[in-house]
Amino acid sequence: LSLTIGSEFPNTIGDANFDGTVDILDIVQLVDYIIYPQDYYDWNLMFFMSDINEDYLLNIQDVVLMVGLILNND
């Protein structure tokens, strides 16, 4: 007998839009949040997935690190 409640969380650090990959769409969402934070009501999970340098701030440093993740991903 096995019971599965919920599902695995396939996302990785940098996956701001939770589609399972880190790509340009995540950068766009992060930049949108940085410019218009008032438009995000439930941003807690996005915050933790997008805070690449773990300084508890979402800023240009996280964008630069996210670009690095994408460029280094083979």
C-alpha positions as CSV (number, residue, x, y, z in Angstrom):
1,L,0.0,0.0,0.0
2,S,1.4,3.4,-0.9
3,L,-0.1,6.8,-0.5
4,T,1.1,9.9,-2.3
5,I,-0.1,13.3,-1.0
6,G,0.7,16.2,-3.2
7,S,3.5,16.0,-5.8
8,E,7.2,16.6,-6.0
9,F,8.4,20.2,-6.3
10,P,10.4,20.1,-9.6
11,N,11.5,23.7,-9.5
12,T,15.0,24.9,-8.8
13,I,16.5,28.2,-7.5
14,G,15.9,30.8,-10.2
15,D,12.6,29.4,-11.5
16,A,10.6,32.5,-10.7
17,N,7.5,31.5,-12.8
18,F,7.5,27.9,-11.6
19,D,7.5,26.3,-15.1
20,G,10.3,23.8,-14.2
21,T,13.1,25.6,-16.1
22,V,15.2,28.7,-15.6
23,D,15.0,30.8,-18.7
24,I,14.4,34.3,-20.0
25,L,10.8,34.3,-18.7
26,D,12.1,34.0,-15.2
27,I,14.3,37.1,-15.7
28,V,11.3,39.0,-17.1
29,Q,9.2,38.1,-14.1
30,L,11.9,39.0,-11.7
31,V,12.5,42.4,-13.3
32,D,8.8,43.0,-13.4
33,Y,8.6,42.3,-9.7
34,I,11.6,44.6,-9.0
35,I,10.0,47.5,-11.0
36,Y,6.3,46.9,-9.9
37,P,6.3,45.1,-6.5
38,Q,2.8,46.3,-5.7
39,D,1.4,44.1,-8.5
40,Y,2.4,40.9,-6.6
41,Y,0.1,39.9,-3.8
42,D,1.3,36.4,-3.2
43,W,5.1,36.6,-3.8
44,N,6.5,34.6,-0.9
45,L,7.4,31.5,-2.9
46,M,8.6,33.5,-5.9
47,F,10.7,35.5,-3.6
48,F,12.5,32.5,-2.2
49,M,13.0,30.9,-5.7
50,S,14.3,34.2,-7.1
51,D,16.6,35.3,-4.3
52,I,19.7,33.7,-5.9
53,N,22.3,35.2,-3.5
54,E,20.1,34.7,-0.4
55,D,20.4,38.2,0.9
56,Y,16.6,38.5,1.4
57,L,16.3,41.2,-1.3
58,L,15.2,40.9,-4.9
59,N,17.4,43.3,-6.9
60,I,19.7,43.6,-9.9
61,Q,22.2,41.2,-8.3
62,D,19.7,38.4,-8.5
63,V,19.0,39.3,-12.1
64,V,22.7,39.1,-13.0
65,L,23.1,35.8,-11.1
66,M,20.0,34.4,-12.9
67,V,21.5,35.4,-16.3
68,G,24.6,33.5,-15.2
69,L,22.6,30.4,-14.4
70,I,21.0,30.5,-17.8
71,L,24.2,31.0,-19.7
72,N,26.1,28.3,-17.8
73,N,23.2,25.8,-18.2
74,D,24.2,23.4,-20.9
